[in-house]
Amino acid sequence: MPRRAVGGCFCLVAAVILVGVFASAKLSGRFGLDLVARRIPTTLTGEIKLDTPSEFVMLEFAIASNLILNVDFGFARFNIDAVVNTAGPEHLVVKAPVSFGEISAYGITLDKLSIVPEMWFAVPFEAVTDVNNLPNSVIIPPGDVLFVKARVTLSTSISGFNITHLAMLEDVNFPNPGSSYTPLYYPVQSQSFAVGGLTSASWRAQMGVSVSASIGINASSSGTSIKGYSATGSVVPGNYFARFGVSGIKLADINLYGTNLQSVMLGTSFTFTKTATQTAGTTSFNTTINLSGKLWDKASISGSVTLAPFPPKFGGVTISFSMEPFRLAFALDTMTLTSMSFSFSTGLNMGAMTGSFGATASGLERGMTGLSMRLSLSQGIFSAGTSVSFAERAEKFGFASLGSTLTFRLTPAVVSVQATFGRYGLTRAAVTAGVVF
């Protein structure tokens, strides 16, 4: 029998088996279509390219199809996150979580053991500024779907300690979709894989004291991204760190310059780092002490001091007042006001309709620099939300943005309409339709 026929028979048999398995599995997830539009700057003449605000405009569109699929076979589970946008395939992330109740080996009991392997596939994208002076995202040729990362997350509890270990195999050259990429191409030959790991452990006593530790080998705790998807943890060859922290240490009430501090809590942390650009003799060590307490029932104070590297540095003091539904906070540095904030939040009860309203303001010693207000309403299948913000620009305080969202939940479908307006008019509009199953 020809090799091609054998291969075809094998694929047919595999397809039949997969169909049978999926038919007996439990499926859940979401399928959606997103339509996003934004305004192209209006120009009045062909010679002078000016962004003139106008009532009627030309729009450019982006369309994306997204699928989140959870497959439960009973003995195993699969989670699939896939997106295809106007430019073509975007990303595919496959997870296969496995959970165990309790496992004992060599006298050690692993409680709530969970293992989550992941596979990331993506097309390389980069962020650019197009001819309309608008931010855009484009594919880096040849635009093939590439294997980007494999991750395995293991989490368990041992004798009261919660332990998590993340092992990663990652293409460290893969372009960041949020920044520009200098080379014109990114083929498979440009990929370079490295291995790294992050380990963390935490423990909390009944008295409230918490202890945490984390170690990174050829890795960073900062996130890594592909187009439309991100997660904490990335491989950085030559990067090492170790952190140890203790918090929630209760101290007796302290009288400081005639002010009585109640429920005083002490915390400290130690950090050792060595980056890839440092030599063996230029590692860094950081030690910080944090103190917090109550001035009275509705007011609290917190501050920090960095002891190392030498000389010690005062991290400032934050004083906050909480009197529901209001909250007011000040940040002081060497007794100089560096920032202040005010927030207000309350629920609304209007018969069959419910909602909430909130406001936040921030500023410095020279006055208010930011103000935002938000309102949300909900009744039956309908919900709506709007927010408006004002900000300081070039020493002038004025309107910054207005965003509104209308959502209709017609089980199992969900339809959402969004629009965001800036200082010069419409900046983004979107219609999202999805089916939850």
N, C-alpha and C positions, 0 to 999 in steps of 0.2 A: 504494500500500500504506500502511495507517495507520502513524503513527510508532511506536505501541506494538508492532505486529507486527515492524517493522524492528528495534526494540530487542531484542525477544525472540529474533529470529533471530541477532542479533549475539552475545547472551549464550550461545546454544546453541552457536554455532560456537566461541566462546572456551572454553567448557567442554570441548568435544570436543578442542580443541588442548591444553588443560591436562592432560586425562586422558592423552592420548598422550604428552606430555612426561614426566609423572610416572611413567608406566608404564615408560619407558626409563631413568629415573633410579635412582640408588642411594640407598636410604633407610636411616637409622639414627637411633637416639634412645631415648627412654624415655617411657612413659605410666604414670601412677600415680594412685592414689586415696588420700587421706589422711583419716583420721578422728581428730579430736582431741577429748578430753573433759576437763573440769575440774570441780572440786567447787564447788557453790553453798553458801555458808556456812549452817550449820545453826543455827536459832533454836528455843528451847524454848517461847517464848510469843509471841503476836502483838504485845504491847505493847513488850517489850524486845528490840531487835534486837542480839543478841550472836552472835558467831561461836564456837559451842561445838563443839570437836572431837568427832566421833562416828564410830562404826564404819560405819554405813550412812548414805549421803548421797544427795542429788539431784545429778544431773550435767547440765551443758549441753554441747552438741556443736557442733563446726564440721567441715564436710566440704569438701574441696577436690579438684578434678580438675586435674592438671597434665600438660602435654605439652611435651617437648623433641624437636624434629624437625630432623634434618640431611638435606638433600636435595642430592645431588651430581649435577649434569647433565654433568659432564666439562668443559664450557666455563665453568661458573659453579656457585656453591654458595649455598645458603640455609640459615640457621639460624633456627628459630622457637621461641620460649619463650612459652607461653600458660598462664594459670591462670584457672579459674573457681571461686569459693568459695561458701559458703552465701548470701552477700549478692548474688551475681551475678558478672558478668565482673570480673576483677581487673586483669590486664595482658596486653599482647601486645607482644613485642619481636621485630623482624625484622632479621636481619643478612644481608648478601650479600658475604662476603669474597672478594677476588680477589688472587691471588698471581702474581708474576712473578719469574723467576730472575734476570735481569740486563737492564738497559736503559741504553743510552748515548745522551746527547743533549747537543749543544754541548760536547763534550769531557768531560762529567761522567758517570761511571758510577754508576748506582744499583743496588746489589746487594741481593738478597733484598727487593725492593719488595713491600709488602703494603698493600692499601687495603680498609678495612672500613667500609662505610656501614651506618648503623643507623636504624631508625624505632621510636619508642616510642609506644605507645597505652595509656591507663589510665583507670580510673574514679577520681575523687577520693575518698579516704578520709581520716578523721581519727581520732586516738586520744582516747578518752573514758573516764570512769569511770562504770560503769553503776549501777543501783539496788542491786545486790548488793555495791557497793564493790569491784568487780573491773575491771581494765583491759580495755577492749574496743576494737574498731575498727568504725566505722560509715561508711556511704556519705554523702557530702554531696550533697543534692538539687541538680539533678534526677537525678544518677547516670548521666549519659551517658558513653559511651566517648569520650574526647577525645584528640586528637593532642597529645603532651607535648613531644617532643624529636626532633630529627634530629641525628645525629653522624656524622662521617667521621674515621676514624683512619688516618693514613698513617705507615708505619714503613719505614725503609730504612737501609742502611749506605753511607756515602760516605767513602772513603779511611780506613777504620778507625773512623770516628765513627758511632755508632748514633744515629739521629735519629728522633724520633716527634713528629708533629703531630696535635693533636685539634681539629677545628673543630666548633662546636656552635651549633645554633639551638634555643632552649629557651623554654618558657613559664615566666617567672620568678615568676609568681604562683601556680603550681600548688601546692596544699596539700601539706605534708609529712605523709605517712601516720603518722609517729611522734609528732606533736604535735597539739594542738587547733587548730581553725580557727574564728575568731570569727564571720564572716558565716554566715548560714543557708543560703545557696545558692552554688553555683559553676557557673554556666552558661558556655557558650562565649563570651559577651560579656565575661566577667571575665578572659579570657586576655590576656596581654601577652607578646609574643615579643621576644627580644633575641639578639644574636650575640656569641660569645666564642671565644677560642682559647687552647690551651696548647701550648707547644713545648718539647721537652727534647732535649738532646744529651749523649752520654757517650763517653768514650774511656779505654781502659786500656792502659798500656804493659807490656811484658814484665817489667820490673823490679818491677811491682806498683803503680805510681802510677796513680791514677784521677782523671779530671777530669770534672766534670758541670756542666751549666748548664740552667736552665729559665726560661721567660718566660711570663707570663700576661697577657693583654689582655682586659679585661671578663670575667674568669674567675677561678675559684678552684680549687685542686687538691683541695679537700675534695669528698666524694662527694655525689651527688644520688640521691634515692630516689623510686620510685613503690611502690605496694603490692606487696610480694613480690619486688622487684627493685631493684638499686642498682648504681652504677658510679662510678668516680673521675672527677672533673671536673664543674664546674657553671658556669653563666653568672651572673656578678654584675656588673651594669652599674656602671662607674666604678671597678672594682677592678683594680689593676695590681700586678705584682710581678716581680722578677728575682732569681734566685739563682745563685751561682757557688760551687763547692766543689772542693777538692783534698784527696785522702786517700791514705794509703799511702806517704807520704814517709818513707823509712827514714833514721834518724839513728844516729850511733854510740852505743855503750853509754854511759850516763850514771851518774856516781856522785853520789847525792843524800843528803847528811847521813849518809854512811857506808853507804848502801844502793845496791847496784849494780843498775841497771835495764838489762835486755837487750832486744834487738829493739825498740827504741823507734820508734814510728810517730807521725808528725805529720800533722794534718789541719786545714784551715781552711775557713771558709765565709763568704760575704758575701751579705746579703739586703737588697733594697730593696723597700719596699711602700708603696702608696698606696690607701687604701680609699675607698669611695664617700662616707663621712661626713667625710672629711678635705678641707681646702681645699688649694690649690696649694702653700702654704707650710708645710704640716704633715706632710710625708712622713716616713717612718722608715727608719733604716738600722741594720743589725745585723751585727756581726762576732764570730765565735766561733773559738777555737783549741782543738783537741782533742789530747791526748797519751795514748798507751797504750804499755805495755811489759810485760815479764815480770820478776817479782821472782826467781823461779826456775822450774824446769821445769813445775811444776804450779800456779803462782800467777801471776796477772796483775793489773795495776793500770791504771786509766784515769781521766782527769779532764778538765775543760773550764774555760775562762775566757772570759767575754763581755767584749770590749773596747769595743764600742759597742752601745747608747748609753752615754755616759759618766755616772757613773764605772764602771770595770771591776768585774765581779762574778764571784766564784768559783763555779763550777757544782758543786763537790763532787768527791769521789773515790770510785770503786767498786773494791773489792778482791774478787777471786773466786779460789776454790781448786777445782780440778777433779781429783778422784781417783776414776776410774770404779769403781763406778757412782754416786759421790756428787759433789755440787757445792754449794759454800757461798759466799755472797756477802754483802758488807757495803757499805753506802753511808754515807759520812761527809761532813759539811758543817762546815767550820771545826773539824775534829777532834771533832765531836759526832756520835754515832751516830744516823742518821736512819731507817735501815731495815736489815733483815737478812733473808736468805732461805736456805733449804736445800732441795735437791732430790735425789731418789734414784730411779733407774730401772734395772730389770734384766729380762732375758728369762726366761721359764719354759719348761722342756722336760719334759713329762710323758708321754713316749712318743708316741702318736699325736696327742695334744693339745698345742698350743703356746699360749703367751700371754706376757703381760708384766705387771709390777707396778711402780707408781711412787708416790712420795709427795712432797709439796711443803709446806714450812712457811715462814711469814713472821712477822715481828714487829718490835717497836721496843725501845727501852731498857727499857720497863716489862714486857716479856715477849712471849709468843706472841700474835699477833692473828689468825692464819689457819692452817688445816691442812686438806689435802685428800689423799685416797688414791684410787687408781684401779687396777682389775684388768680385764684383757681375756683371753678364752679363745677358741680357735678349733680346730675339728676338722671336716673335710669340709665339708658344706653348712651347718654350724651355727657361729655365733659369738655371743659374749655379752660384755657389758661392764657394769661397775658402778663408780660413784664416790660417795664420801661426803666431805662437807666440814663443817668446824667453823669458827666465826667468833666474833669478839667483838662483843657487842651490849650497849649500856648498861653497859659495864665488866664484863660477864659473858661468859665464854667457854663456848660450848656448841654443840650440834648445829645445823647450818644447812640441809643438804639431802642427799638420797640419790637418785641416779638410776640406773636399770637399763635395759638394752637387750638384746633377743634378736632375732637376725636369722637367717633361713633363706633360703638361695640355692638355689632349685630351677629351674635354668636352663630358660627365660629369665626366670623370675619371681623376684622378691625380696620377701619379707615381713618386716617389722620391727615389733616391739612395744616400746613405750617407756613408762616410768612415772617420774615425778619426785615425790618426797615432800619436804615442807618441815617446819618446826617444828610446824605445826598440821595435818599430815596431807597427803593427796594434793593436789598443785597442778596436775598435768597428766598426762594419759595419751594415747597416740597409737598408732594402728595404721596402718602405711603398707604399701601393696601396689603393686608396679610391675612392668612388663614391659620388659625391655631388648631392643632389636632392632637 
